[in-house]
Amino acid sequence: MIPILDSKRQYAQIGAEVEKAVCEVLRSGSYILGPNAKAFEQEMADFIGCKYTVGLNSGTDALHLALRALDIGAGDEVITVAFTFVATTEAIGIVGAKPVFVDIDPDTFNIDASKIEAAITPKTKAIIPVHLYGQPCDMDIIMNVAKRHNLHVIEDCCQAIGALYKGKMVGTFGDFGCLSFYPTKNLGGMGDGGLIMTSDEKLRDRVIALRNHGGAIRYHHDEIGVNSRLDEVQAAILRVKLPHIKEWNEKRREHAYYYNELFKDCADIQTPKELKDTYCVYHQYTVKIPNRDEVHKMLQENGIGAMLYYPIPLHLQKVHEYLGVGKGSLPYTEKDTEMVISLPMFPELTKEEQQTVAKTLIECIAKSKSKVSV
Ligand SMILES: *Cc1c(COP(=O)(O)O)cnc(C)c1O
């Protein structure tokens, strides 16, 4: 069995250090908004190259509180994609705004930046580009459109920590960058966690208040906030892991290029394309194949932990029925939803495992084609 992700292998390397850090927190008696969260926020700001970060409960809250801090709410529209995890649009819904979907570029799976302008209305307040699978969006075009139309930009970097666009970290282009430390992410905690990045002091202060019941001073509440803080245990674990992220991302890239090599003679498998001048961090290694559902089933039967991210595009989810964006509205999103499959990808993956994955995938595709043609 080759899983899509094996967290235990990473734990085998850093477990002793993690356990020591966690025990220190447990003994310290300080569990919320203590020294680890503070230190982690500074270490993250240094790593990303932004002025400030604020630790939160989740990536979903990072997106949600970024929207709140920009005063986006009822009656407003936010442009994003339907080819992403639901949390992106959920955050828009939580503040009472409406998601407006733009189709993806089928080469990168990211928002087709050239189609944003056509989706702008007088109600549009922001764009949320999602750097999906660890691949940066085309930030030059996005920032340019945003500037011309006076729109905010919130980058969903939940799958792309450490990815670079023209040498600059994703999350530093817009008003906000949002990260998730969900355990399966490139930098994962051992529970939920998230963080916003920003270089605007006022926006930082607003998120600090919002995450703690809407007040910067204890028992002084200026607005409706939430309870969304990165706890000390998670922060301590993440501080152990952060120094490894560059090396882990680098390993993911090596694996991605090795997969590309293994698939280069198989015309049925479309390997990921990278946008020029970017550094992709391969949260997922996602290919496009024929007979995807059939092949997916066969892979599972053969012990390959392949996954579908995501099996239903967001505009066709029940939660978004009210938008009236029906089938056929986002052709590339819909087409790619039926073709994509993500293969095992994590830093500790071995070359032998990759060879097994590749061989099995190629065989399963061939088998599925012979089945379909009879
Ligand atoms: C994981 C993820 C989120 C949400 O993060 P949580 O920490 O699970 O709330 C948002 N957007 C994308 C693209 C993600 O992959």
The ligand as an SDF file (V2000), in Angstrom:
LIG
                    3D

 15 15  0  0  0  0  0  0  0  0999 V2000
   -7.0340   23.4290    3.4700 C   0  0  0  0  0  0  0  0  0  0  0  0
   -7.5640   24.5320    2.6730 C   0  0  0  0  0  0  0  0  0  0  0  0
   -8.3350   25.5500    3.2340 C   0  0  0  0  0  0  0  0  0  0  0  0
   -8.8550   25.5250    4.6420 C   0  0  0  0  0  0  0  0  0  0  0  0
   -7.9630   25.3000    5.6340 O   0  0  0  0  0  0  0  0  0  0  0  0
   -8.4550   24.7020    7.0370 P   0  0  0  0  0  0  0  0  0  0  0  0
   -7.2710   24.9190    7.9130 O   0  0  0  0  0  0  0  0  0  0  0  0
   -8.7400   23.2460    6.8260 O   0  0  0  0  0  0  0  0  0  0  0  0
   -9.6320   25.4540    7.4900 O   0  0  0  0  0  0  0  0  0  0  0  0
   -8.7120   26.6100    2.4210 C   0  0  0  0  0  0  0  0  0  0  0  0
   -8.3770   26.6540    1.1300 N   0  0  0  0  0  0  0  0  0  0  0  0
   -7.6580   25.6770    0.5440 C   0  0  0  0  0  0  0  0  0  0  0  0
   -7.3050   25.8050   -0.9010 C   0  0  0  0  0  0  0  0  0  0  0  0
   -7.2380   24.5800    1.2880 C   0  0  0  0  0  0  0  0  0  0  0  0
   -6.5460   23.6130    0.6870 O   0  0  0  0  0  0  0  0  0  0  0  0
  1  2  1  0
  2  3  1  0
  2 14  2  0
  3  4  1  0
  3 10  2  0
  4  5  1  0
  5  6  1  0
  6  7  2  0
  6  8  1  0
  6  9  1  0
 10 11  1  0
 11 12  2  0
 12 13  1  0
 12 14  1  0
 14 15  1  0
M  END
$$$$
